[in-house]
Amino acid sequence: SQQGEEDPQALSIQEGENATMNCSYKTSINNLQWYRQNSGRGLVHLILIRSNEREKHSGRLRVTLDTSKKSSSLLITASRAADTASYFCATAMDSNYQLIWGAGTKLIIKP
Amino acid sequence: EPEVTQTPSHQVTQMGQEVILRCVPISNHLYFYWYRQILGQKVEFLVSFYNNEISEKSEIFDDQFSVERPDGSNFTLKIRSTKLEDSAMYFCASSVWRQGDEQYFGPGTRLTVT
């Protein structure tokens, strides 16, 4: 898989449930970031986790990073209809800090 | 809250024409970027710009592309001779310090090449 691959590609859940998305990467990273994109709009930064961190929280978001497995997960708790969007992980490489993007997970929250 | 702005929101051009996409990054940010996203596909890095010069560019960013900061606020992407495959959303972004920091994105310009 390419650097920053998310899975699943699409996820549909009921409002109120938790949503978990995963991201895998290949090379050594400085940090990993999650972004949200509403349909046809720009990307919004959600959270950044550095390579020496294992877990980070922001409101209803929880991100974990496992550098040994080169993977990260984004958990959205108590989902709302407004969380419907595509979620992308982006890895900042250790060598040049360039952000490499995954293909995204399309999340649909059913009311 | 400060935000990145982009103009126009939608640009339609004929193949072979030159286009200039405009961006105003957040004023105290030092790094600026252009990305593109072909419909339904992943975000692709084009170029990063710091201290009035290109700091990184991808293989997509060939001689047909150029960037400029013509004054203290605008940051532009020029495509000299557009091709059909240049049709995409183009996003400008900026970050406070280095490339690996969180980036703030503009709403994008949808470029349609006919």
Chai-1 contact restraints between the chains, C-beta under 6 A:
chainA,res_idxA,chainB,res_idxB,connection_type,confidence,min_distance_angstrom,max_distance_angstrom,comment,restraint_id
A,N30,B,G100,contact,1.0,0.0,6.0,A-B,restraint_1
A,N31,B,G100,contact,1.0,0.0,6.0,A-B,restraint_2
A,G42,B,F105,contact,1.0,0.0,6.0,A-B,restraint_3
A,G42,B,G106,contact,1.0,0.0,6.0,A-B,restraint_4
A,G42,B,P107,contact,1.0,0.0,6.0,A-B,restraint_5
A,G42,B,G108,contact,1.0,0.0,6.0,A-B,restraint_6
A,L43,B,F105,contact,1.0,0.0,6.0,A-B,restraint_7
A,H45,B,E102,contact,1.0,0.0,6.0,A-B,restraint_8
A,L48,B,E102,contact,1.0,0.0,6.0,A-B,restraint_9
A,A92,B,G100,contact,1.0,0.0,6.0,A-B,restraint_10
A,N96,B,E56,contact,1.0,0.0,6.0,A-B,restraint_11
A,Y97,B,R98,contact,1.0,0.0,6.0,A-B,restraint_12
A,Y97,B,Q99,contact,1.0,0.0,6.0,A-B,restraint_13
A,Y97,B,G100,contact,1.0,0.0,6.0,A-B,restraint_14
A,Q98,B,E56,contact,1.0,0.0,6.0,A-B,restraint_15
A,Q98,B,Q99,contact,1.0,0.0,6.0,A-B,restraint_16
A,W101,B,K42,contact,1.0,0.0,6.0,A-B,restraint_17
A,W101,B,V43,contact,1.0,0.0,6.0,A-B,restraint_18
A,A103,B,K42,contact,1.0,0.0,6.0,A-B,restraint_19
